[in-house]
Amino acid sequence: MTDDTDVTVLIVEDEQQIADGYASILRDRYTVKTAYSGEQALETIDDDVDVVLLDRMMPGLSGRETLTEFREAGFECPVAMVTAKVPDFDVIEMGFDDYLTKPVDVDELEDTVERLIALGRLDPSVRAFVADTIKQASLEANKPSVELSTSEDYQGLRDRLSSQGAELGDISAAMTDEEFELVLQTIVRNLGDGQDGQDSLDQL
C-alpha cells in the first residue's frame, strides 16, 4: 500500500454513512474529500483530485450525469463507478475506469484506489483499453449470450477493443514490468468465464 497524503480521493455518495465510512478507511493514507450529491461533487472537484469513487444511483444529478459533467469540464482523473445496479449496455459510453458492485469491502476499496492511482499514470490509450475490457467483462457476466449477440452497442464495443488492441503493440512494449502487471491484474480481476474477455489478454 502507498502512504501518500499528496494523493486526493473524492468520494461521491448520497448515503452519508457510506461516504463517511469510505472516508474513514482511506483517510490514513490519502487526502479525502466527500460530496453527498452530484451537484456538490461538481462544486468540490478540482485539479488536486487524483481519484474519484462515484455512486451511480443518486437523487438529483445521477452518477452518470456527474461523470459526464466531470469529463466535459476537463477532469480526466480515474473514476470508479460504485453501484448496486447490474450493468446494462449504457455503461459502454460512460467514461469510468472501473465498476464496483456494492457492498464494497475494505480490501476491495483500498485495492481499487491503489489501482486507479496507478492506472492514472498510464498512457491514455492503455487506460481506455483497460476500461473497455472491464465494460465488456461486466456485460458478459450479466447478460445472456443471445442478448449480447443482438446488441449493436456490444458489437461496437468489441470492434473498438479490437482496434485498440491492434494499436497497443508499441505502447505495451514500452511499459515497465510493474505497469504491464497492473494492466494484466486489472483485466483478469474483471474477467468472467467468457472467451471474448480473454481475447483482451491476448492482444497485450
C-alpha positions as CSV (number, residue, x, y, z in Angstrom):
1,M,0.0,0.0,0.0
2,T,1.1,3.5,-0.7
3,D,1.1,6.0,2.1
4,D,0.8,9.2,0.1
5,T,-1.3,12.1,1.5
6,D,-0.4,14.0,-1.6
7,V,-3.0,11.8,-3.4
8,T,-6.5,13.2,-3.1
9,V,-9.6,10.9,-3.3
10,L,-13.0,12.4,-3.9
11,I,-15.9,10.2,-2.6
12,V,-19.3,11.0,-4.1
13,E,-22.1,9.1,-2.4
14,D,-25.6,10.3,-1.4
15,E,-25.8,8.0,1.6
16,Q,-23.7,9.9,4.1
17,Q,-23.0,6.9,6.4
18,I,-21.4,5.0,3.5
19,A,-19.5,8.0,2.2
20,D,-18.1,8.7,5.7
21,G,-17.3,5.0,6.1
22,Y,-15.2,5.0,2.9
23,A,-13.5,8.2,4.0
24,S,-12.5,6.8,7.4
25,I,-10.9,3.8,5.7
26,L,-8.9,5.9,3.3
27,R,-8.1,9.0,5.3
28,D,-5.0,7.4,6.9
29,R,-3.3,7.1,3.5
30,Y,-4.8,9.9,1.4
31,T,-6.3,13.3,1.5
32,V,-10.0,12.7,1.2
33,K,-12.9,14.9,0.1
34,T,-16.5,13.9,0.3
35,A,-19.6,15.0,-1.6
36,Y,-23.1,13.8,-0.8
37,S,-24.7,14.6,-4.2
38,G,-23.7,15.1,-7.8
39,E,-24.2,18.8,-7.5
40,Q,-21.9,19.0,-4.5
41,A,-19.3,16.9,-6.3
42,L,-19.2,19.4,-9.2
43,E,-18.5,22.1,-6.7
44,T,-15.9,20.0,-4.9
45,I,-13.8,18.5,-7.7
46,D,-10.7,20.4,-8.7
47,D,-7.3,19.8,-10.3
48,D,-6.0,18.3,-7.0
49,V,-8.3,15.3,-7.2
50,D,-6.5,12.2,-8.3
51,V,-9.2,9.5,-8.0
52,V,-13.0,9.6,-7.7
53,L,-15.3,6.9,-6.2
54,L,-18.7,7.8,-7.7
55,D,-22.0,6.4,-6.7
56,R,-24.1,5.7,-9.8
57,M,-27.7,5.9,-8.3
58,M,-28.2,9.3,-6.7
59,P,-31.2,11.6,-6.5
60,G,-30.9,14.8,-8.5
61,L,-27.8,14.6,-10.6
62,S,-27.0,10.9,-11.1
63,G,-23.6,9.4,-11.1
64,R,-23.7,9.0,-14.9
65,E,-24.6,12.7,-15.3
66,T,-22.0,13.8,-12.8
67,L,-19.3,11.8,-14.6
68,T,-20.3,13.4,-17.9
69,E,-20.0,16.8,-16.3
70,F,-16.6,15.9,-14.9
71,R,-15.3,14.9,-18.3
72,E,-16.8,17.8,-20.2
73,A,-15.1,20.1,-17.7
74,G,-11.8,18.5,-18.5
75,F,-11.3,16.4,-15.4
76,E,-9.6,13.2,-16.6
77,C,-8.8,11.6,-13.2
78,P,-9.6,7.9,-12.9
79,V,-13.1,7.2,-11.7
80,A,-14.6,4.0,-10.2
81,M,-18.4,3.8,-10.6
82,V,-19.8,2.3,-7.4
83,T,-23.3,0.8,-7.6
84,A,-25.7,-1.8,-6.7
85,K,-27.2,-1.7,-10.2
86,V,-26.4,-4.5,-12.6
87,P,-24.5,-3.1,-15.6
88,D,-26.5,-2.5,-18.8
89,F,-25.4,-1.6,-22.2
90,D,-25.4,2.1,-21.3
91,V,-22.1,1.6,-19.4
92,I,-20.4,1.3,-22.8
93,E,-20.2,5.0,-23.4
94,M,-19.6,6.0,-19.7
95,G,-16.2,7.5,-19.0
96,F,-15.3,5.4,-15.9
97,D,-12.2,3.4,-15.3
98,D,-13.6,0.7,-13.0
99,Y,-17.0,-0.6,-12.0
100,L,-17.6,-1.8,-8.4
101,T,-20.7,-3.6,-7.2
102,K,-22.0,-2.8,-3.7
103,P,-21.4,-3.7,-1.0
104,V,-17.7,-2.9,-1.2
105,D,-15.4,-4.3,1.5
106,V,-12.3,-2.7,2.9
107,D,-9.8,-4.6,0.9
108,E,-11.7,-4.0,-2.4
109,L,-11.9,-0.3,-1.6
110,E,-8.3,0.1,-0.8
111,D,-7.2,-2.1,-3.8
112,T,-9.4,-0.1,-6.1
113,V,-7.9,3.3,-5.1
114,E,-4.4,1.9,-5.4
115,R,-5.1,0.5,-8.8
116,L,-6.8,3.7,-10.0
117,I,-3.8,5.8,-8.9
118,A,-1.5,3.5,-11.0
119,L,-3.9,3.5,-14.0
120,G,-3.9,7.3,-14.0
121,R,-0.2,7.2,-14.7
122,L,-0.5,5.0,-17.8
123,D,-0.8,6.1,-21.4
124,P,-4.4,7.2,-22.1
125,S,-4.8,4.6,-24.9
126,V,-3.9,1.8,-22.4
127,R,-6.2,3.2,-19.8
128,A,-9.1,3.3,-22.4
129,F,-8.4,-0.3,-23.4
130,V,-8.5,-1.4,-19.8
131,A,-11.7,0.5,-19.2
132,D,-13.4,-1.0,-22.2
133,T,-12.2,-4.5,-21.2
134,I,-13.9,-4.0,-17.8
135,K,-17.1,-2.9,-19.5
136,Q,-17.0,-6.0,-21.8
137,A,-16.4,-8.4,-18.9
138,S,-19.1,-6.8,-16.8
139,L,-21.7,-7.2,-19.6
140,E,-20.6,-10.7,-20.4
141,A,-21.1,-11.6,-16.7
142,N,-24.6,-10.2,-16.5
143,K,-26.1,-10.5,-20.0
144,P,-27.2,-13.7,-21.8
145,S,-25.2,-14.5,-24.9
146,V,-28.3,-14.1,-27.1
147,E,-28.8,-10.5,-25.9
148,L,-25.1,-9.8,-26.4
149,S,-25.2,-11.1,-29.9
150,T,-28.1,-8.9,-30.9
151,S,-26.8,-5.7,-29.3
152,E,-25.2,-3.2,-31.8
153,D,-23.7,-1.4,-28.8
154,Y,-21.9,-4.5,-27.6
155,Q,-20.7,-5.4,-31.1
156,G,-19.4,-1.8,-31.3
157,L,-17.5,-2.2,-28.1
158,R,-15.9,-5.4,-29.4
159,D,-14.9,-3.7,-32.6
160,R,-13.4,-0.8,-30.5
161,L,-11.4,-3.2,-28.4
162,S,-10.0,-5.0,-31.4
163,S,-9.0,-1.6,-32.9
164,Q,-7.4,-0.5,-29.6
165,G,-5.6,-3.8,-29.2
166,A,-4.1,-3.6,-32.7
167,E,-2.6,-0.2,-31.7
168,L,-1.2,-1.2,-28.4
169,G,1.9,-3.1,-29.5
170,D,4.5,-0.3,-29.3
171,I,2.9,1.2,-26.2
172,S,2.8,-2.1,-24.3
173,A,6.4,-2.8,-25.3
174,A,7.4,0.4,-23.6
175,M,5.7,-0.4,-20.3
176,T,7.7,-1.2,-17.3
177,D,7.1,-4.7,-15.8
178,E,5.1,-3.2,-13.0
179,E,2.8,-1.3,-15.4
180,F,2.3,-4.4,-17.5
181,E,1.4,-6.4,-14.5
182,L,-1.0,-3.8,-13.3
183,V,-2.9,-4.0,-16.7
184,L,-3.0,-7.8,-16.6
185,Q,-4.2,-7.9,-13.0
186,T,-6.9,-5.3,-13.7
187,I,-8.2,-7.2,-16.7
188,V,-8.0,-10.7,-15.0
189,R,-9.8,-9.3,-11.9
190,N,-12.8,-8.4,-14.1
191,L,-12.9,-11.4,-16.5
192,G,-15.6,-13.9,-16.2
193,D,-15.6,-17.2,-18.0
194,G,-16.3,-15.7,-21.4
195,Q,-13.7,-16.3,-24.1
196,D,-14.4,-12.9,-25.6
197,G,-13.0,-11.2,-22.5
198,Q,-9.9,-13.5,-22.6
199,D,-9.2,-12.1,-26.1
200,S,-8.3,-8.8,-24.5
201,L,-5.4,-10.5,-22.7
202,D,-4.2,-12.0,-26.0
203,Q,-3.9,-8.5,-27.5
204,L,-1.3,-7.3,-25.0
